[in-house]
Amino acid sequence: MSEENNSDSEVLLDFQRQQRTGLSEAIFCEGKSNDQMLTIAQRVVDEDKSILFSRLSEAQFSIISAQHPDVFDYDNVSRTALHQPPVIQGQTQTAVVTGGSSDVSVAREATRTLNFYGHPVLEINDVGVAGLWRVTERLPELTKMKILICVAGMDAALPTVLGGLVGSAIIAVPTSVGYGMAKDGETALRSLLVSCASGLTIVNIDNGFGAACAAVRILNNFNQ
């Protein structure tokens, strides 16, 4: 069997996911071969479907764009690419907030995912708890949001602080930012899991995509 046929048999796309769940198909790109990525891209273009590529390296995107130039919208900060996303419209109901500028790549993954599903986003960066004035001066904006996606590394204190200040739903994303006992985000995750702030929702380390999908599920039910 040829390599091309192998990659064909290894890929089964789920274009009906939007109808079932309200969330269109997304492709996690880490670990996929070049042949698999080219097969997926070709099927997406042939079917003219909306799709999100996450964790897409610049090298992988270069291979895809050589075959499909100017077709996919790539962002190298978030390592995402979009094809045929819906128009972003409606009232902004979600803010993506970072503790530090080192968390921006994970936050941008969340923003791009929300945009892919048609939702506008308020982005607020570098408002970590080492300077509380930075977050308190943004509270008038934050309290208007239905959902806050809070992205933070190190001790990940920001979601807990916001959990004591606002009534919005808070989705916390621990990041791998830090060193030593930060342990690639494990300390941030554990800190959030034992937070004193009631009702925080916590996703996996560096999982901006998952946080955004949780927000979309909430918003879809709000807006029915």
C-alpha positions in Angstrom: 0.0 0.0 0.0 1.3 3.5 -0.9 2.1 6.2 1.7 -0.7 8.3 0.2 -3.2 5.4 0.8 -1.9 4.9 4.3 -2.5 8.5 5.3 -6.0 8.4 3.7 -6.9 5.4 5.9 -5.5 7.1 9.0 -7.7 10.2 8.8 -11.5 10.3 9.5 -12.8 13.8 9.8 -16.0 14.6 11.8 -17.8 17.3 9.8 -21.1 16.7 11.6 -19.7 17.7 15.0 -21.2 21.2 14.7 -24.7 19.8 14.4 -24.3 17.5 17.4 -22.4 19.7 19.8 -22.3 23.2 18.5 -18.5 22.9 18.1 -17.0 22.4 14.7 -14.2 19.9 14.0 -10.7 20.9 15.3 -7.5 19.2 14.4 -4.7 18.7 17.0 -1.6 18.8 14.9 1.2 17.7 17.3 2.5 14.2 16.4 0.8 14.1 13.0 2.9 13.2 9.9 3.3 15.6 7.0 1.2 13.1 4.8 -1.6 13.1 7.4 -1.6 16.9 7.5 -1.7 17.2 3.8 -4.5 14.7 3.6 -6.6 16.6 6.2 -5.9 20.0 4.5 -7.0 18.6 1.1 -10.2 17.2 2.4 -11.0 20.4 4.2 -10.5 22.4 1.0 -12.4 19.9 -1.2 -15.4 20.0 1.2 -15.0 23.7 1.8 -15.5 23.2 5.6 -14.8 25.4 8.6 -11.9 23.9 10.6 -9.4 24.9 13.3 -5.9 23.5 13.4 -4.3 23.7 16.9 -0.7 23.2 17.9 0.3 23.7 14.3 4.0 24.3 13.9 5.4 26.8 11.4 7.1 23.9 9.6 3.8 22.0 9.3 2.1 25.2 8.1 4.8 25.8 5.5 4.1 22.3 4.0 0.3 22.9 3.9 0.6 26.4 2.5 2.9 25.3 -0.3 0.0 23.1 -1.5 -2.8 25.5 -0.6 -1.4 29.1 -0.7 -3.5 31.8 0.9 -6.2 29.4 2.0 -5.5 29.0 5.7 -5.2 31.9 8.2 -2.2 31.1 10.4 -1.2 32.8 13.6 2.3 31.8 14.8 1.8 33.1 18.4 -1.0 30.7 19.1 0.1 28.1 16.5 -3.4 28.0 15.1 -4.8 28.1 11.5 -8.4 28.7 10.5 -10.3 27.8 7.4 -13.7 29.3 6.7 -14.4 30.6 10.2 -17.8 32.3 10.7 -18.2 36.0 10.9 -17.4 37.3 14.4 -20.5 39.1 15.6 -22.6 40.0 18.5 -21.9 41.4 21.9 -18.6 40.7 23.6 -19.4 38.3 26.5 -16.0 36.8 27.1 -12.7 38.2 28.3 -9.3 36.4 28.1 -7.1 37.6 30.8 -3.4 36.8 31.4 -1.3 37.1 34.5 1.9 37.8 32.6 3.0 38.5 29.0 4.6 35.1 29.0 1.1 33.6 29.1 0.0 35.3 25.8 0.6 32.3 23.5 -1.9 30.1 25.5 -4.3 33.1 25.8 -4.1 33.7 22.1 -5.0 30.1 21.5 -8.2 30.7 23.5 -9.0 33.9 21.7 -8.4 32.4 18.3 -10.6 29.4 19.2 -13.4 31.7 20.4 -13.1 33.7 17.2 -13.3 30.6 15.1 -16.6 29.8 16.7 -17.8 33.3 15.9 -17.4 35.0 19.3 -15.7 38.4 19.9 -13.2 38.6 22.8 -11.9 41.2 25.1 -8.2 40.6 25.6 -6.6 41.9 28.8 -2.9 41.1 29.2 -0.2 41.3 32.0 -2.5 42.0 35.0 -1.0 39.5 37.4 -1.3 39.8 41.2 2.2 41.1 41.8 0.7 44.5 41.0 -2.9 44.3 42.1 -3.7 47.7 40.7 -3.3 46.4 37.2 -6.3 44.0 37.6 -8.4 46.2 39.9 -8.4 49.1 37.4 -9.9 46.8 34.8 -12.7 45.5 37.0 -15.3 47.8 35.4 -14.7 46.0 32.1 -14.4 42.5 33.6 -17.6 42.7 35.6 -19.6 43.2 32.4 -18.4 39.8 31.0 -20.3 36.6 31.4 -17.2 34.5 31.2 -13.5 35.2 32.1 -10.8 32.9 30.8 -7.9 33.5 33.2 -4.5 32.3 32.0 -1.7 32.2 34.5 1.5 30.4 35.3 3.9 30.3 38.4 1.4 30.1 41.3 -1.6 30.9 39.1 -3.1 33.2 41.7 -5.0 35.5 39.2 -8.1 33.2 38.8 -8.5 32.9 42.5 -8.2 36.7 43.0 -10.8 37.3 40.3 -13.0 34.6 41.8 -13.3 36.8 44.9 -14.0 40.0 43.0 -16.5 39.2 40.2 -19.6 37.0 39.6 -18.7 35.9 36.1 -18.0 32.3 35.3 -14.3 31.8 35.5 -12.4 29.2 33.5 -8.8 29.0 34.7 -5.9 27.9 32.5 -2.7 27.0 34.4 0.3 27.5 32.1 3.8 25.9 32.1 5.4 29.3 32.6 7.8 29.2 35.5 10.9 27.4 36.7 12.1 25.2 39.5 9.2 24.1 41.7 6.8 25.5 39.1 7.4 22.0 37.4 6.1 22.9 34.0 2.7 24.1 35.3 2.0 21.3 37.8 2.2 23.7 40.7 -0.1 26.2 38.9 -2.6 23.4 38.3 -2.5 22.1 41.9 -2.9 25.6 43.2 -6.0 26.1 41.2 -7.5 22.8 42.2 -7.3 23.8 45.8 -8.5 27.4 45.3 -10.6 29.0 48.0 -12.6 30.8 45.4 -15.8 28.9 44.9 -16.9 27.6 41.5 -13.7 27.9 39.4 -13.6 25.7 36.3 -10.1 24.5 35.6 -8.7 22.9 32.4 -5.4 21.2 31.7 -2.0 22.9 31.6 -1.6 25.2 28.6 -5.1 24.2 27.3 -6.3 27.5 25.9 -8.3 25.6 23.3 -10.2 23.6 25.9 -10.9 26.7 27.9 -12.4 28.4 24.9 -14.5 25.3 24.0 -15.9 25.3 27.6 -16.8 29.0 27.1 -18.5 28.3 23.8 -20.7 25.6 25.3 -21.7 28.0 28.1 -22.4 30.8 25.6 -24.4 28.6 23.2 -26.7 27.8 26.1 -26.9 31.4 27.3 -27.8 32.6 23.8 -30.4 30.0 22.8 
